[in-house]
């Protein structure tokens, strides 16, 4: 069966022309991805390659977690240049989602999720970061302390509070994610928070909150705040 090239498709069905006419909201995930891929292979056009890649990766969310080499492995017809461009596009989306160009006020866990949620939901491992805040609880910077399972040995108060002294922060929010999507704290999370609170009082550093990020699947609240729970 001969594959129809995108140029041979009706103008109304071509992804670029469709986006121009109806807007990007009208495009399917495969059509959006096909615009990036641009060219096909013998026997497959860009739209079919995009469809295969999304199916192999498990959708945009999983694809956004892939490094360029992983994208190339999952997608036949995806070379180094295209895989890097695609990974860069996902990174731009993550940075826009967390507002890197702004200085957001992070005085509630909802605002923290609004800024960092999309980026953290794309991670396959737990990432523990410290958010450094000024006296108005505006974000100064975010620093990753460790990546992997969060426990007492990895989340040592010395490593977490050091950036606060270096950058003269007013306070800190400790932030990590649960890749499972369920933000409910584990026993280790409770122990880590207790240790951090004791160290913060000793070091006279304001621990504003410890927030665990998950995902809103099933209508659940996509974060857990130890401050909202009355534990900080």
C-alpha positions, 0 to 999 in steps of 0.5 A: 500500500502506497503511503500518501505524503503530507503534501499530497493530502487535502490542504484541509488535513495538512497539520501546518495548514490546519493550524494556520486556519483553525489554531493549534487547539484543533490539532491532535497530538500526532499532528502537533508532533508531525509539524516538528518531524517535518519529513517522513521516510519511504513508506511513512509520512511525518504524521505516521512517524509521529503517531508511532512515536507517541504510541511507543513512548506512551503519549506526550507526558512520557515522551517529555521525560525522554532524553534525545537518545531515548527519543531516537530509540523510540522513533524510527526516522527521528535523527539527532537533530530532530530528537534534540529539537523535540527535547528542547521544545519540551524544556521550553514548555517546562520553563514557561510552566514554572515561570522562569522569566518571572519572580512568582510569589510562592505563599501557597502550595497551589501557587508552587504547584502552578509553577513547578507542577508540569515540570515535576510530573515529567520526571521519572525519579524523585527530585528534591529541591530547595526554593529560596524566597525573599521576605515577600515569599518571592522566588529567588532561585530553585536548587536541586539538592538530590535526585532519587528516593528522598530519605534522611541520608540524602535530604540532610539539613546541611545540604538543604539549608546551605543555599539559603545562607549562600544567597541570603534567603529569607526562607525556604520551601523544600519541594519534592515529587512522587513520580507515582502521582500520589502526593501522600507523604511516606514515613520517610517524608514525615521523618525528613520533615521533622529533621528539617524543622528541628534543624531550621529552628536550630539554624534560625532559618525559616522553613516556610513549607515542605511540599510534595508534588503529584498529579491531579489524576482521578480528581485528587489534589496534586500536592501535599503541604506539611504546613497546611497539615499543621506539621510545620 
